[in-house]
C-alpha cells in the first residue's frame, strides 16, 4: 500500500498517537480532544496530497532547500503554529509534535508494509520532505508571530517609559533654573537632566527599533535642510556632554537638500556617540561631511580596537550582536550596550535610499561612512 493511501485510510490511529503525545506536553495537559488534535488531520491530508503529486528532481531539490512554491493562503501547518502559540507552546514543543508525527506514521506503516521496493523508499523520502516542509511552515509562522509580539511589547514599554521620563527631565530643569539653590543641588540637577536626556535617546532608539520591525521601516518626512548646520549642532552637543573628548569637524561643499533633518541628526548623533563610547580615550575623533555632485558623504573616524569579522557581519543587527556575546560579556558590569544606535542609523540611512559602511584605516582607525543621495526620497510618514 502506498504511504499516501495508508495515511488517509488510517487517519484515526495516526491522530490518536498525535493526541496521546500532545497530551504529555504541559500546555495541553488538561486540553480536550479538539485542542489536542488541532489541525493535525488537515496537515496529514496535505502531506498525503503532496505524496500523490508528481515531482521531478529539480522540484525535490528546491523543496529540500526551502524553495518550495509559496502557498496563496495560510497553510494548515501555519494555522496550527498560530494555535499552538496561543496555547502557550514554545518552539521546541512545536518541533517535537512533528518529530512524533513522523515517527508514528513511519512506524505504523512499517507494520503493514514491507519497505523493500524502490517505490516504498521513494515514498519515505517524499514523506520526510513533506514533514520537513510542514515543520518549516509552522516554525516560520511561530517565530514571526512571536517576534512581532515581542516587538510590540517593546514599543509599548518604550512609549510608557517616556511619560515618567519627561516628568524627571522637567523636574531637573526646574532645579537648574532656580539659582538660589546650593551649588551641590544644582550639580545634582544637572546630572539628573543629563541622565534623563541620555535615557530619552535610548528610549527613542528602542521605539525606532520596534517601529521598523512592525512596519516598513523607519518613517521619514523630507524637507529642505542644511546638513552643515545639523552636523555642527550634533558636534557642539557632543562636545558639551563630553568635554574630555577632542572632536574635530570638517565641512565642505553644498550640503543643502531634501532630507528628514531630525532623523539625519539622530543618525549623525548615534554614529558620533558610538565613536565616543568605543574610541580610545585621549585620541581625537574626526567628523567630516562633504557635499558631492550626486551625494552627501558623512564620516566619523576614531581610534579603537579592531572589530572581529564575526562581529563586523552583525554590527548593525542588535539581536545577533547580543546573541554572539560571550558569557563574560553578558554578565560583566562593563558589558557593551544593546547596540540599537547603529541599527537605527542603518534604518534611517536606508529610508533615505543611502548606504552606511564601516572601514579600517592605519593605526587601528575605525571609519563609519554614510552616503546620502541627493535624490529626494518619497514621503513615508502617515499624516
Residue pairs with C-beta under 8 A, 6 or more apart in sequence:
1 9
1 112
1 113
2 51
2 119
2 123
3 51
3 105
3 109
3 120
3 123
3 124
3 126
3 127
4 48
4 49
4 51
4 52
4 123
5 48
6 108
6 109
6 112
6 113
7 14
7 44
7 47
7 48
7 51
7 105
8 45
8 48
10 108
11 41
11 44
13 108
14 44
14 101
14 104
14 105
14 108
15 37
15 40
15 41
15 44
17 100
17 104
17 108
18 36
18 37
18 40
18 97
18 100
18 101
18 104
19 33
19 36
19 37
19 40
21 96
21 97
21 100
21 104
22 28
22 31
22 36
22 37
22 38
22 97
23 29
23 31
23 36
25 89
25 93
25 96
25 97
26 88
27 87
27 88
27 89
27 93
28 35
28 36
28 87
31 87
35 87
38 80
38 83
38 84
39 76
39 77
39 79
39 80
39 83
40 80
40 101
42 76
42 79
42 80
43 76
43 77
43 80
43 101
43 134
44 101
44 105
45 76
46 75
46 76
46 77
46 130
46 134
47 127
47 130
47 131
47 134
50 126
50 129
50 130
50 133
51 123
51 126
51 127
51 130
55 63
55 126
60 129
62 68
63 129
63 133
64 129
64 132
66 136
68 133
74 141
75 134
75 137
76 134
77 133
77 134
77 135
77 137
77 138
77 141
78 137
78 138
78 140
78 141
80 138
81 94
81 137
81 138
81 139
81 140
81 141
81 142
81 145
82 141
82 142
82 145
84 93
84 94
84 97
84 138
84 142
85 142
85 145
85 146
89 142
91 139
91 142
91 143
91 146
94 138
94 139
94 142
95 135
95 139
98 131
98 134
98 135
98 138
101 131
102 127
102 128
102 131
105 127
106 124
106 127
109 115
113 120
114 120
115 121
115 124
147 213
148 213
148 214
151 209
151 210
151 213
151 214
152 210
152 214
154 206
154 209
154 210
155 207
155 210
155 211
155 214
157 206
158 203
158 206
158 207
158 210
159 207
161 199
161 203
162 200
162 203
165 196
165 199
165 200
165 203
168 192
168 196
169 193
169 196
169 197
169 200
171 192
172 189
172 190
172 192
172 193
172 196
173 193
175 181
175 185
175 186
175 188
175 189
175 192
176 186
176 189
176 190
176 193
179 186
181 189
194 241
201 269
201 273
202 340
204 266
205 270
205 340
205 341
205 343
205 344
206 340
208 218
208 340
208 344
208 347
209 318
209 340
209 343
209 344
211 218
211 219
212 218
212 347
216 380
217 347
217 350
217 351
217 380
218 263
218 344
218 347
218 348
218 351
219 351
219 380
219 381
219 382
220 259
220 260
220 263
220 348
220 351
220 352
220 377
220 379
220 380
220 381
221 260
221 379
221 380
221 381
222 258
222 259
222 260
222 352
222 376
222 377
222 379
223 258
223 259
223 260
223 261
224 256
224 257
224 258
225 256
225 257
225 258
225 259
225 261
225 264
226 255
226 256
227 255
227 256
227 257
227 259
227 264
227 289
227 291
227 296
227 298
228 251
228 255
228 289
230 261
230 264
230 265
230 268
231 249
231 251
231 255
231 268
231 287
231 289
231 298
232 249
232 251
233 265
234 265
234 268
234 269
234 272
235 247
235 249
235 272
235 287
237 269
238 245
238 247
238 269
238 272
238 273
238 276
239 245
239 247
242 276
244 281
245 276
245 279
245 281
245 285
246 283
246 284
246 285
247 272
247 284
247 285
247 287
248 284
248 285
248 286
248 287
249 287
249 288
249 289
250 286
250 287
250 288
250 289
251 288
251 289
251 290
252 288
252 289
252 290
252 291
253 290
253 291
253 292
254 291
255 289
255 291
255 296
257 296
257 374
257 376
258 376
259 352
259 372
260 348
260 351
260 352
263 348
263 351
263 352
264 348
264 352
264 372
266 344
266 348
267 344
267 345
267 348
267 349
267 370
268 298
268 370
270 341
270 342
270 344
270 345
271 298
271 300
271 341
271 342
271 345
271 368
271 370
272 285
272 287
272 300
273 341
274 300
274 341
274 342
274 368
275 285
275 300
275 301
275 302
275 304
275 366
275 368
276 285
276 302
277 337
278 302
278 304
278 305
278 366
279 285
279 302
279 303
279 304
279 366
280 302
280 303
280 304
280 364
283 302
283 303
284 302
285 300
285 301
285 302
286 299
286 300
286 301
286 302
287 298
287 299
287 300
287 301
288 297
288 298
288 299
288 301
289 296
289 297
289 298
289 299
290 296
290 297
290 298
294 373
294 374
295 354
295 371
295 372
295 373
295 374
296 371
296 372
296 374
297 369
297 370
297 371
297 372
298 369
298 370
298 372
299 367
299 368
299 369
299 370
300 367
300 368
301 361
301 365
301 366
301 367
301 368
302 365
302 366
303 363
303 364
303 365
303 366
304 364
304 365
304 366
305 364
306 360
306 364
307 315
307 358
307 360
307 366
310 324
311 321
311 324
312 358
314 320
314 321
314 324
315 321
315 339
315 342
315 358
316 342
316 343
316 345
316 346
316 356
317 343
318 338
318 339
318 340
318 342
318 343
321 338
321 339
322 330
322 338
322 339
325 335
325 336
329 335
329 336
345 356
345 370
346 356
349 355
349 356
349 370
349 372
351 377
351 380
352 372
352 373
352 377
353 373
353 375
353 377
354 370
354 371
354 372
354 373
355 370
355 371
356 368
356 369
356 370
356 371
357 368
357 369
358 366
358 367
358 368
358 369
359 366
359 367
359 369
360 366
360 367
361 367
